[in-house]
Each structure stands twice: as structure tokens, then as C-alpha cells.
């Protein structure tokens, strides 16, 4: 199979975007999206994708899929944890124009929850100007990490030596941090937000109390996409 240089560039951009959105993307899924979005271009097969040699990007081959290289920074545990959390879940599939925005490793959707939190930080004088935007930007990126919890988000204030004034301020901040996290697109949900995933499977979701058999490394029954030990079991 031979593809042209412009086609190869498009294919690499598609793989990069899908890896950044999903964390792990099988060759079959890449081929499916390629054929759907670029039916006029040279078809690609799983075998062709498995043999691609691509340097300087943020993804690696894993046998039958591409995966983000960060999943292997501390061994392969994060990779296998993510595989377990993703099992059986559908893919969030935005229009191609939106999908390709994820070529940028730091891209994310700026939601109403993001705008509301930024306004809160500014009005409460927790940070100003670019510092306020940088704080909320980092809070958003942390919200997209595997296993994130509220303590991780509050840690972003601590490392900046931002002292929350009183319990009332903390009480108003925490729901905003939760809202930000619940509306963030995360790898364990294959790009769906926790709220979107909860809405798709409401009838199947159990509370942690009702699911006494949930193990610490099992997906949390609340639908967050995180491990039980890093969510309701923490």
C-alpha cells in the first residue's frame, strides 16, 4: 500500500488527535474513522497502521493500538489500568473539525464550568490576570488526568501559595471544582465526560454503597471513569 506524503500527514494528525482524546485507540478504530472522514483518499488497513514508523510524536505502538506515550512513563501499569477502565465503553466521536483540534496535546473544550470557575477566581481575588487564567487552565488539565480527585485540584492552589479565606469560600469553590471535573473529557471514558457517561448508562449505575463487591482497582460504580480507590472509595 502506498499513500502520498499529504495523505500520510493527514493520517498522522488523525492518529495524534485520537490518541490525545482517547489515550488508547485501536488500529481498527483509526481505520474506521479514516475511511469515514476521508473516503476519497487511499484506504488504510490495520496491518498498514501496525507497520507505520512515526518519529517525534507522542504516541507508541502497543500491538493492536496506538497509545499515548505518557501511559508508559512509569512502566505499563497505567496502560493496563486504562484498558480496564475503558472496556465496553463507546467512543466520543466529535465532527472531524473538532476532533482534529486534539492534535494539540494541551487542547480542551472551554466549558461553562471552566468560565464559571475563572470568574470565581477573579471575583474572589484568588489570582489576577494571566495568573488567574493559568490557574484555571491547570485545574482543567488536572481534571482530565486519570484518578483525579478534589485534593489534587486543591493542590493547585497550595502550590501557588493561594490561601482560601474561610469555610464559606471553600464551600462555594468545591462544587465548581466538581462541576469542572464532571464536565471534562477523560481517557477512561474514551472522551466522554463523567456526566455524559452517567447519562448514557443511568439505569446501569449503582451507588458505591449498593455495590459492595467493587474492588479498589475496579471502575468506580458512580460512572466517573476513575478507579474506585481514586474516587468514591478514597
Buried (B, 14 or more C-beta within 10 A) or exposed (E): EEBEEEBBEBBBBBBBBBBBBBBBBBBEBBBEBBEEBBEEBBEBEBEBBBEBEBEEBEBBBBEEBBBBEBBBEEEEEBBEBBBEBBEEBEBBBBEEEEBBBBBEEEEBBEBEBBEBBBEBBBEBEBBEEEEBBEBBBBBBBBBBBBBBBEEBBBEBBEEBEBEBEEEEBEEEBEEBBBBBBBBBBBBBBBBBBBBBBBEBEEEEBEEBEEBEEBEEEBBBBBBBBBBBBBBBBB
